Amino acid sequence: MTRDGAADPLESSFGHLERRVLEALWRRRGAASVRDLVPEFAPAAYTTLLTTLERLHRKGILTRARQGRAYAYAPRWGRDELTERLAARTLGGWLRDPAAAGAILSCFIDAVSDRDDRLLDELDRLIREKRRERAR
């Protein structure tokens, strides 16, 4: 959950420890080795943290660079950009099914309009902007 009580958009893509590691790296605003992160993750074992960083690297979420005999890991994207990329991938997959696309879009519009009229206005603005871009 986020601070405002909404569901964390990264929850469905990452485990609890993966999210904690990402948050720690975003707070640092730079690369960190396992050794740098261990104090924030007690009592997690060094090897558990290393495995988590490696898993995030294999998923393409973290970059890594050799730092002596170890690696330093850094997020490839900020939190907002990562959330946007995950949403685009998920939504793109759903919209590939023509039978489901209409229902998904309708559900999305309902969810946006139930939450905030300003969001609905912003969605309308984005649609008009995209149509102008495609017309060029």
C-alpha positions as CSV (number, residue, x, y, z in Angstrom):
1,M,0.0,0.0,0.0
2,T,1.1,3.6,-0.7
3,R,1.0,6.3,1.9
4,D,-2.5,7.4,0.8
5,G,-3.9,3.9,1.2
6,A,-4.0,3.0,-2.5
7,A,-2.5,-0.3,-3.7
8,D,1.2,-0.1,-4.6
9,P,1.3,-0.4,-8.4
10,L,4.6,-2.4,-8.1
11,E,3.0,-5.1,-5.9
12,S,1.8,-7.3,-8.7
13,S,5.2,-7.3,-10.4
14,F,7.7,-7.6,-7.6
15,G,7.9,-9.5,-4.3
16,H,8.2,-7.7,-0.9
17,L,12.0,-7.8,-0.7
18,E,12.4,-6.8,-4.4
19,R,10.2,-3.7,-3.7
20,R,12.2,-2.8,-0.6
21,V,15.5,-3.1,-2.5
22,L,14.2,-0.9,-5.3
23,E,13.0,1.7,-2.7
24,A,16.4,1.6,-1.0
25,L,18.2,2.1,-4.3
26,W,15.9,5.0,-5.3
27,R,16.5,6.7,-2.0
28,R,20.3,6.4,-2.6
29,R,20.0,8.0,-6.0
30,G,23.0,6.0,-7.2
31,A,24.6,2.6,-7.4
32,A,25.1,0.4,-4.3
33,S,26.8,-2.9,-3.7
34,V,25.3,-5.6,-1.6
35,R,27.6,-4.6,1.3
36,D,26.3,-1.0,1.1
37,L,22.7,-2.2,1.4
38,V,23.1,-4.9,4.1
39,P,22.7,-2.5,7.1
40,E,19.2,-1.5,5.8
41,F,18.1,-5.1,5.5
42,A,19.0,-6.8,8.8
43,P,18.3,-9.6,9.6
44,A,18.2,-10.6,5.9
45,A,21.3,-12.6,4.9
46,Y,23.9,-11.2,2.6
47,T,23.2,-14.0,0.1
48,T,19.5,-13.3,0.2
49,L,20.1,-9.7,-0.7
50,L,22.6,-10.7,-3.4
51,T,20.0,-13.1,-4.9
52,T,17.4,-10.4,-4.9
53,L,19.6,-7.9,-6.7
54,E,20.7,-10.5,-9.2
55,R,17.0,-11.4,-9.9
56,L,16.2,-7.7,-10.5
57,H,19.2,-7.4,-12.8
58,R,18.1,-10.4,-14.8
59,K,14.6,-9.0,-15.1
60,G,16.2,-5.9,-16.6
61,I,15.2,-3.6,-13.7
62,L,18.7,-2.9,-12.4
63,T,21.9,-2.2,-14.1
64,R,25.2,-3.3,-12.6
65,A,28.8,-2.4,-12.9
66,R,31.9,-4.1,-11.6
67,Q,33.3,-2.4,-8.5
68,G,36.4,-4.3,-7.5
69,R,35.4,-7.9,-6.9
70,A,31.7,-7.1,-6.5
71,Y,29.0,-5.3,-8.5
72,A,27.3,-2.1,-7.8
73,Y,23.6,-2.1,-8.8
74,A,21.4,0.9,-9.8
75,P,17.8,1.2,-10.9
76,R,17.4,1.5,-14.7
77,W,14.4,3.8,-14.2
78,G,12.9,5.9,-11.5
79,R,9.8,4.7,-9.7
80,D,7.3,6.6,-11.9
81,E,8.9,5.5,-15.1
82,L,9.1,1.9,-14.0
83,T,5.4,2.0,-13.0
84,E,4.5,3.5,-16.4
85,R,6.5,0.8,-18.2
86,L,4.9,-2.0,-16.3
87,A,1.4,-0.5,-16.8
88,A,2.0,-0.1,-20.6
89,R,3.2,-3.7,-20.9
90,T,0.2,-5.1,-19.0
91,L,-2.3,-2.9,-20.8
92,G,-0.8,-3.6,-24.1
93,G,-1.1,-7.4,-23.5
94,W,-4.8,-7.0,-22.6
95,L,-5.6,-4.8,-25.6
96,R,-4.2,-7.4,-28.0
97,D,-7.3,-9.5,-27.5
98,P,-10.0,-7.7,-29.6
99,A,-12.8,-9.3,-27.6
100,A,-11.5,-8.0,-24.3
101,A,-10.3,-4.6,-25.5
102,G,-13.7,-2.8,-25.4
103,A,-14.5,-4.2,-21.9
104,I,-11.1,-3.2,-20.6
105,L,-11.3,0.3,-22.0
106,S,-14.9,0.7,-20.6
107,C,-13.7,-0.5,-17.2
108,F,-10.8,1.8,-17.3
109,I,-13.0,4.8,-18.1
110,D,-15.3,3.9,-15.3
111,A,-12.5,3.6,-12.8
112,V,-11.0,6.9,-13.9
113,S,-14.3,8.8,-13.8
114,D,-15.2,7.3,-10.4
115,R,-11.9,8.5,-8.9
116,D,-11.6,12.1,-10.2
117,D,-13.1,14.3,-12.8
118,R,-9.8,16.0,-13.4
119,L,-8.3,12.6,-14.4
120,L,-11.1,12.1,-16.9
121,D,-10.4,15.6,-18.3
122,E,-6.7,14.7,-18.5
123,L,-7.5,11.5,-20.3
124,D,-9.6,13.4,-22.8
125,R,-6.8,15.9,-23.4
126,L,-4.3,13.0,-23.9
127,I,-6.6,11.3,-26.4
128,R,-7.0,14.5,-28.4
129,E,-3.2,15.1,-28.3
130,K,-2.5,11.6,-29.5
131,R,-5.0,11.9,-32.4
132,R,-3.3,15.2,-33.5
133,E,0.1,13.4,-33.4
134,R,-1.2,10.5,-35.5
135,A,-2.8,12.8,-38.0
136,R,0.5,14.4,-38.8
